[in-house]
Amino acid sequence: MSETGSLLRRLECRACCAEVPPDRPVGVCPTCGHALFATYDLDRLDAAAWRRELAGRPPTLWRYRELLPIASSRSIASLGEATSPVLPLEGVDGLERIEVWLKDDGGLPTGSFKARGMAVAVSRATELGLRDLFVPTAGNAGVALAAYGARARLRVRVYMPEGTPAPMKAAARGYGAEVRTLPGTLREVGAAARAAEKGSGSFDMSTLREPYRVEGKKTMGLEIFERMADEGLPDAIVYPTGGGTGLVGMFKAFRELRSLGLLERVPRLLAVQPEGCAPIVRALRDGRPSAEPWDPASTIAPGLLVPAPFASERVLEAIRESRGGGVVVADRAIASAVRELAQRHGVSASPEGAAAYAALPTLAKENLLRDGERVLLYNTGSGIPFVGAAWTVEPGAGSP
C-alpha cells in the first residue's frame, strides 16, 4: 500500500475499455483519444471503518486520501483546501414546498471549485515528474493552476479568451504564470493553445484531457455524502454546467460509494446552461449520445461559455444514469440571481453558481423538482471577481 493509503489501481477508458498503467504521465486514451479515469482497489477498503475514521481527520479534501491518486504525501501541493459549507436557503419564492440547500465553494483557495481539481492534478503531476504545465481556461481554472503550480514550483502557462474578466487575468499573472490572451471562445483558445504547445514537452491540464482533475472534483460528491447522508441526501443536485467535469466527478464519487456499500440512491444530477451556450441541454433533449458544438456562443458567465465540451459523452452519461435532466436560463435571470443570492441570502455567487439558483422556477415548472424534495444547489465560485461588471449594475441587465 502507498504511504498515503491511496488505492489507485489503473486508468481506464470508458469508450474503448483500454487499461493504462498509472505510473507515467498520460493525457487521453492512447488507443482512441477519449478521456481516461482512475480506478481504485475498493475491495481493499473497510468501508464502515473508513466512514467512522473520516470524522477524526482534518477537514480538507485530503481526508479522502484512499480514494485519491496521490501515493506520497511529499507530492501534495496544498493551499489548505477545506471542506466547503452546505447552507440552507429559506423562503425561496415559489418553492415553499421544496427544501433548498446550497453548497458554497466560493471560499476555497483561489475562490472557486477549480481549486479541488488543480490541487489533486498538480500534486499528481509533481509525483509523476512533470515540471511544465499549461491550460486553456475561461478564468478560474487558470487562476487555480497558477496558484498550485507556484506552490509546487512548476512552470505554468495559461491561455485565456480576450473577454476573460480582468481580475482573473491579473490573478493568474500575480501567481507567476505566463498568461496569453487570444480571440474567440474557449473552444478556439484551446485549439490554439494545444497547437502552440505541441512539441514543447509541456503537459495539457485541460478538463478531462488529463485523468486527475476529475478526481479532485470527485471530492464534491464525497463531501455532500459525508455532510448530508445521515439527515438525508438531496434528491437532486443542480449544477451549472460548462465543461461538466463537476457532474462527472460527483457521479464517479457516488458510484464508488455505492460500490463500497455506503450509498443506495444516487441524487439526480440536473445541468443548468445559459440560453446562449447550451450544448449539453440540447443533447439531452435531442437524445444524442454526445454534444454538438454550439455556434455562435455567448453568455455573461465565462465558466459556462464552453461551446464544445470535451468528453461530453461522459457528462451526458452521468446525467442520464442518475435519472437527471437539464434546463437553460437567460443571462438576465443569472444577473438577477447574483443579486438575490447576495442581498437575500448573504451568498457571494459567481454568475455560474447563480445560474443554478436562477434555474429553480424552470426546474419546478418542468417537474424536474417536486414538492417535498430536498434540492442542493452548487455555487462553484465567489462573485468577487465580477463586482463592477456591467451586468451587475443595472437590475435586469444582461448580454443580448
N, C-alpha and C positions, 0 to 999 in steps of 0.2 A: 504494500500500500504506500502511496505517496506521503510525503511529510505532512501535507495539509489534510490528508484523508480523501482527496479527490478520487472519485470512482470512474473517471473518464476512461472509456474503452476504445472508441474509434470514431471516425467520421463516416456518415452515411449520406448517400444521395437518394432522396425520395422519388426522383424521376426515373433513374435507371438502375437503382438498387446497388450501385457500386459502393465498395467499402474502402476507406482510405486510412492508413495509419495516422495517428495524431502527433507523431513525434517530429514532424518537419513542417515548415510554413507551407500553407496551401490556401488558395482562394476558393474558386468554384470547382466543381467536379471535373477532374481531368478527363473523364470519359465523355460527358455530354454537355458540360458547361453550366449546369444548374447549381442551385445552392446546396451546400453541404451542412450537415447538422451533427452536433456532438451527441454520442450515446454513452450511457453510463451502466456500470455493473450494479443495477438496482438490487439484484438478489443478494448482494453482499451487505446491504444496509438493513439494520434492525429498525424498521420504520417507527415503531412505537417508542423505542428508546430514544431514537433521534428526535422525534417530536418533543419528548419531555426535555431533552437536553437543550433544545433551542432556547428555552426560557432563561437559561443561565448564561447565554452567550452575549457578547456586546451587540448592541442594536445597529449593526451595519449590514450591508448586503453580503459581506464575507461570512456571516453566520451560517450561510448555506453552502459552506466550502465543499462538502462531499458531492454536491450536485453542480459544482463549478469546475472549470477545466484547468485550474492552476495547481501544479504539483508542489511547488516550493513557495513558502511564504516570503522568501527573499525576492521573488519576482514581482510581488504585488506592488503596484503603484496606486496608493490610496490617498484620497483627499478627505477622508472621513465621511464617506457616503452613507449617511444614516438612513434608517427606515423612515419613510415619509408618512405623515399623518393621514388618517381617514376621518373626515369631518361630516357631521350631519348637516343637511341643508333643510331648514324648516320653512314651511309656508311658501313653497314654490307654486306660483299661480297656476291653477288648472290641474294640479297633480296632488290634490289634497289626500287622495286615497292611495297614493304611491309613496313609499318610503325612499327618500332621495339622500344619497351619500356622495361624497367627493373625496377622491384620493389626490393629494396635492404634492406633486413632485417639484414645485417651484422653488422649494428651499434646498434642493440638492446642490452640491458643488457645481459651479458654472450655471446654475439657475434653471436646469431642465432635466428631464428624464434621460437625456443623452449621456449624462454622467454615468449611468448604470452600464450602458453598453461599452463605452470607451474605457471605463475602469477595468473591466474584465478583458476586453480586446487588447488594450495596450499592455496589460500585465502578461497576457499570453504571448503577445508579440515579443516582449522582452525575454520571456522564458525560452522562446524558440530562436533567439539570437538576432531578431530584426532590429535595425537601427535607423531606418529611413522610411517614413510613412507619409501617405497623402490621402486626402479625401475631398471629393466634390460634395458640397453641402449647401442647404438652404440657410444655414446660420448656426443653429445650436450644436449640431454635431461637430462642426469645425471648431467652435469655441471649446467644446469638451475635449476633442483630440489635442488641441493646442495645449490645454492645461495638463492633461495626463501625460502627454508627450514631454512637456517640460519636467514634470515630476519624475519621469523615467529617464530623463536626459537623452531623448531621442530627437532626431531631426524631423520636422513636420512641415508639410506644405498643405495649404488649404485653398481650394478653388471655390469661389462663391459667385452667384449671379450678381450682376451690377446692381440690381434692385434690392439686395440684402440690406436690412436695417443697419445703419452706420454704427450703432453701439456694438453689434456683433462683429463687424469687421475690425473695429478698434480693439475689442476684447481679444480676438484671436491674435492680432499683432502684439497686444500687450503681453501675452504669454510667450512671445518669442517666435511664433510660427511665421513662415513666409506666406502672405496672403496674396492670391492672384484673383482679380475680378474679371469676369468675362460676360459678354452679352448672352441673352437667352434665358431659358428656364433651366432647372436642374438637369433636365434631360440633355440639353445641348452642352451645358457646362461639364457634365460627367463624361460625355464622349470626348470633349476637347482635353479634359484632364488626363484621361487614360491614353490618349494619343501623345500628349506632351511627355508623359512619364514612361512610355514604352521604351524598354531597353536601359532604363536608368538604374535598375536594381531596387527601386523603391517598391513599397507594398501598398496595395489598394485597400483602404479601410471602409469602403462603401457599404451601405446597407445590404446585407445578405450576400455580398461578394467576398466576404470572409466569414468563417464559421463561428466567431466567438462574441461578436456584439450581441447577437440574439440570446446568448447565454446570460449576459448581463441584464438584458430586458426580461429574461425569464424571472428574475427576482421580483418583478412587479406582481406576477401571479403568486409567487411563494409568499410574499408579504400579505397579499389580500387573503390568502388561505389562513395564514397564521393569525392575522388580526381579526378575521370575521368568522372563521369556521365554527367556533363554539357557540356564537349567538345566531348564526345563520349566514351562509354565504349569499352574496347577491344573486338574484335570479338572472340579472343581466348586467353587463358592463358596457358602458357607452364610451367609445374610444375614437378620438379624432385621428383620421387615417390619411397619411401621406404615403410613405414607403411601406407602412404596415408591419414593420418589424415588431412593434409592441404587441400587436394581435398574435403574431406567430409565436412570440416569446411567452406570452401568457398562456396560450393554448398548449404549448410544449410543457410548461410548468404543471398545468392541470393534468395532462396526460401522464406525466411522471408520477405525480401524487396519486393518481388513480392506480397506476401500476404498483405503487407501494402499498396500496390498500388503505390510504388515508383519505381518499375522496371518492364519493359515489357519483355525484352530479356535477357536471361542468357548467358554469354560468354561460348563458347565451352571450355571444360577442356581437355587438352592434357597431358597425362602422359609420362614421359621420364624415362626409366630404363636402366641400363648398360647391355651389352650383357651377362655378367656373372651372372646376377641375375635379371630376368625379369618375375616374376610370374604374375603380373598384365597385362602386354602387351600380354603375351601368352594366358591368359584367355580371353582377348578382341578378339584376333584373332581366337581363337577356339570357341568363342560363349558360353563360360562356365559361369554359374552364380556365381562361386567363383573360387579363385585361388588355384591351386595345389602347394605343396611345390616344390621349385627349388633346385635340388641337382645334382652335387655339386655347390656351390655358391662362387663367387669371384668378387671383384672389388676394385679399388683404392679409391672409395667413400664410407667410412664406413656407412654413413647415408642411403645409398641405398642398403646395404647388409642385406636385410630383406627377407629371403627365403620363409617365410610363414606368410604374413601379417594377423593379426587378423582382423576379420570383413571385409574381402576382398569383401564380397557381397555389403557392403555399398560404398566402393571405386569404384567398377565397376558400381554401380547404379549411382553415381554422374557423372561419365564419360559418360555413355550411355544416361542418361536423359538430359544431356547438349549437346548431339549430338557430343561428342568429340571422342577421339581416343588415340592411344599410339604408341610410337616407341622406338627402342633400339639404344644405341650409344656404340661405342667401348671405352675402357679405354684410348687409345691413343688420341682419339678425345677429351675426357674430359680433359686430361692433356694439350693439345694444347689450349683448350678453356679457361682454367685457365689463361694461359699466355696472350692470346689475349685480354681477358677482362681487365686484369691489364695494359698491355702495350699500348693498343689501345684506351681503354675507361676509364681507371683510376678506375676500379671497382675491389676491392678485393673480389674474389668469392671463396667459398669452392668448392671442386670437385663436390659436389651435385648440387650446384647452377650453376656451369659451364656446367653441363650436359644439362641443358635447352638450353643454347647458342649453344652447340655442336650439338644439335638436329635440328637446323633450316634448314640446307640443306635437310635433310631427310624428314622433315615435309613438305617442299615446294615440293619436288620431289613426295611425296605420295599424294599431293593435299589436305593435311590437313591444309595448309595455302595457301591463294590465293592472287593474285595481288589486290592491293587497300585496303587490310585489315589492321587493327591495331592489333598488337600482343603484349602481355605483358609477358615477361619472369620473373620468380620468382627466385631471388637469396636468398636462405634460410639461408646463413651464411657467415661469414667472412672467408677469406683464410688464415688468420694469423696463426692458429694452424697447418697449413700444410706447412709452409715455411721450406725449407730444406728437405722435404720428397724426397725420391729417384726419384720419377717420376716427380718432379718439376725441376730437374736439367738438364736432357738430353732431348732436344727437341724431341718429338715423343715417349718418353719413356712411359711405362705403364706396368701394370701387364700382364702376359702371358694369 
